Amino acid sequence: MSFSTSILTFLSVASVYIVFTFAWGWYKGRQEQDERETDQDAQHATTGGGDH
């Protein structure tokens, strides 16, 4: 295996890990945001919905 082939293999594997990491972070961020919105909706439902 030549040196350039080794570099290309490394870069392709690294790019898969990078894409997976960003996708996982985006997914977890969306999940946490949805949980916060759900918690805020529950608080509004129990407190009467807002300031008076």
Backbone as a chain_set.jsonl record, in Angstrom:
{"seq": "MSFSTSILTFLSVASVYIVFTFAWGWYKGRQEQDERETDQDAQHATTGGGDH", "coords": {"N": [[0.854, -1.164, 0.0], [0.641, 2.129, -0.913], [1.993, 5.298, 0.213], [0.308, 7.518, -0.302], [-2.133, 6.251, -0.659], [-2.537, 5.266, 1.882], [-2.835, 7.657, 3.288], [-5.185, 8.667, 2.114], [-6.988, 6.667, 2.889], [-6.903, 6.986, 5.672], [-7.927, 9.639, 5.865], [-10.504, 9.279, 4.833], [-11.659, 7.527, 6.709], [-11.44, 9.112, 8.997], [-13.1, 11.237, 8.251], [-15.585, 9.986, 8.245], [-15.912, 9.487, 10.997], [-15.963, 12.154, 11.907], [-18.248, 13.217, 10.643], [-20.177, 11.548, 11.785], [-19.915, 12.334, 14.47], [-20.721, 15.07, 14.419], [-23.356, 14.711, 13.492], [-24.446, 13.219, 15.611], [-24.177, 15.056, 17.714], [-25.877, 17.089, 16.765], [-28.314, 15.712, 16.775], [-28.598, 15.1, 19.54], [-28.689, 17.683, 20.555], [-31.066, 18.62, 19.409], [-32.823, 16.879, 20.669], [-32.556, 17.613, 23.381], [-33.468, 20.229, 23.187], [-36.136, 19.813, 22.451], [-37.011, 18.548, 24.78], [-36.744, 20.648, 26.625], [-38.637, 22.449, 25.594], [-40.935, 20.945, 25.993], [-40.918, 20.781, 28.793], [-41.254, 23.503, 29.405], [-43.777, 23.945, 28.305], [-45.269, 22.318, 29.996], [-44.898, 23.653, 32.412], [-46.196, 26.071, 31.868], [-48.759, 25.145, 31.612], [-49.349, 24.325, 34.195], [-49.057, 26.627, 35.707], [-50.864, 28.418, 34.832], [-50.369, 29.741, 32.515], [-48.972, 32.168, 32.078], [-47.736, 35.56, 32.665], [-49.511, 37.917, 34.726]], "CA": [[0.0, 0.0, 0.0], [1.489, 3.314, -1.008], [1.8, 6.326, 1.238], [-0.86, 8.333, -0.636], [-3.312, 5.427, -0.398], [-2.694, 5.243, 3.337], [-3.369, 8.965, 3.698], [-6.584, 8.728, 1.677], [-7.755, 5.776, 3.757], [-7.017, 7.658, 6.965], [-8.829, 10.792, 5.746], [-11.874, 8.817, 4.644], [-12.138, 7.012, 7.994], [-11.583, 10.268, 9.884], [-14.278, 12.013, 7.849], [-16.767, 9.264, 8.719], [-16.038, 9.772, 12.426], [-16.321, 13.566, 12.083], [-19.652, 13.36, 10.25], [-20.978, 10.885, 12.811], [-19.887, 13.154, 15.68], [-21.586, 16.225, 14.207], [-24.747, 14.253, 13.414], [-24.838, 12.838, 16.964], [-24.337, 16.303, 18.462], [-27.086, 17.755, 16.293], [-29.445, 14.926, 17.258], [-28.727, 15.296, 20.987], [-29.114, 19.067, 20.751], [-32.499, 18.687, 19.095], [-33.53, 16.13, 21.699], [-32.583, 18.448, 24.584], [-34.333, 21.38, 22.919], [-37.514, 19.325, 22.52], [-37.325, 18.31, 26.195], [-36.929, 21.947, 27.271], [-39.921, 22.988, 25.16], [-41.962, 20.153, 26.664], [-40.927, 21.22, 30.188], [-41.835, 24.846, 29.452], [-45.214, 23.8, 28.068], [-45.858, 21.751, 31.212], [-44.914, 24.712, 33.42], [-47.258, 27.007, 31.514], [-50.052, 24.495, 31.855], [-49.602, 24.227, 35.636], [-49.047, 27.948, 36.344], [-51.931, 29.248, 34.29], [-50.065, 30.18, 31.172], [-48.154, 33.346, 31.857], [-47.771, 36.666, 33.622], [-50.771, 38.654, 34.781]], "C": [[0.906, 1.234, 0.0], [1.112, 4.335, 0.057], [0.544, 7.152, 0.957], [-2.163, 7.547, -0.408], [-3.589, 5.351, 1.098], [-3.293, 6.55, 3.848], [-4.843, 9.077, 3.313], [-7.479, 7.83, 2.53], [-7.973, 6.419, 5.121], [-8.018, 8.809, 6.9], [-10.278, 10.353, 5.564], [-12.46, 8.276, 5.947], [-12.355, 8.16, 8.971], [-12.822, 11.072, 9.528], [-15.57, 11.319, 8.271], [-16.989, 9.53, 10.205], [-16.482, 11.215, 12.676], [-17.793, 13.782, 11.745], [-20.556, 12.725, 11.299], [-21.048, 11.733, 14.076], [-20.788, 14.373, 15.543], [-23.065, 15.826, 14.153], [-25.266, 13.885, 14.802], [-25.067, 14.079, 17.825], [-25.59, 17.053, 18.058], [-28.327, 17.04, 16.83], [-29.681, 15.146, 18.746], [-29.172, 16.722, 21.302], [-30.594, 19.243, 20.472], [-33.317, 18.002, 20.178], [-33.637, 16.964, 22.978], [-33.485, 19.653, 24.395], [-35.803, 20.971, 22.991], [-37.928, 19.076, 23.967], [-37.554, 19.623, 26.929], [-38.268, 22.555, 26.886], [-41.062, 22.251, 25.843], [-42.076, 20.573, 28.129], [-41.558, 22.597, 30.32], [-43.332, 24.791, 29.223], [-45.904, 23.262, 29.308], [-45.92, 22.81, 32.313], [-46.01, 25.721, 33.127], [-48.632, 26.415, 31.796], [-50.364, 24.457, 33.355], [-49.682, 25.599, 36.295], [-50.123, 28.86, 35.784], [-51.567, 29.908, 32.986], [-49.3, 31.457, 31.017], [-48.302, 34.396, 32.937], [-49.106, 37.375, 33.569], [-50.52, 40.086, 35.108]], "O": [[1.818, 1.351, 0.818], [0.068, 4.244, 0.704], [-0.21, 7.456, 1.882], [-3.175, 8.124, -0.01], [-4.743, 5.369, 1.525], [-4.15, 6.548, 4.732], [-5.658, 9.536, 4.113], [-8.607, 8.204, 2.854], [-9.08, 6.403, 5.659], [-8.867, 8.941, 7.782], [-11.186, 10.995, 6.09], [-13.622, 8.534, 6.259], [-13.35, 8.177, 9.697], [-13.527, 11.542, 10.421], [-16.545, 11.985, 8.618], [-18.118, 9.771, 10.631], [-17.293, 11.465, 13.568], [-18.506, 14.46, 12.486], [-21.585, 13.295, 11.662], [-22.109, 11.847, 14.689], [-21.545, 14.682, 16.463], [-23.921, 16.52, 14.701], [-26.407, 14.203, 15.137], [-26.038, 14.144, 18.577], [-26.293, 17.595, 18.911], [-29.274, 17.682, 17.284], [-30.816, 15.354, 19.175], [-29.956, 16.934, 22.228], [-31.295, 19.935, 21.211], [-34.381, 18.489, 20.562], [-34.702, 17.014, 23.592], [-34.188, 20.06, 25.32], [-36.625, 21.709, 23.534], [-39.066, 19.357, 24.343], [-38.453, 19.715, 27.764], [-38.964, 23.114, 27.733], [-42.052, 22.869, 26.232], [-43.18, 20.709, 28.655], [-42.323, 22.836, 31.255], [-44.084, 25.514, 29.877], [-47.006, 23.697, 29.641], [-46.892, 22.859, 33.066], [-46.687, 26.181, 34.047], [-49.557, 27.131, 32.18], [-51.529, 24.547, 33.742], [-50.313, 25.734, 37.343], [-50.264, 29.991, 36.249], [-52.407, 30.588, 32.397], [-48.987, 31.823, 29.884], [-48.909, 34.159, 33.982], [-49.755, 37.436, 32.526], [-51.463, 40.872, 35.199]]}, "num_chains": 1, "name": "protein.A"}
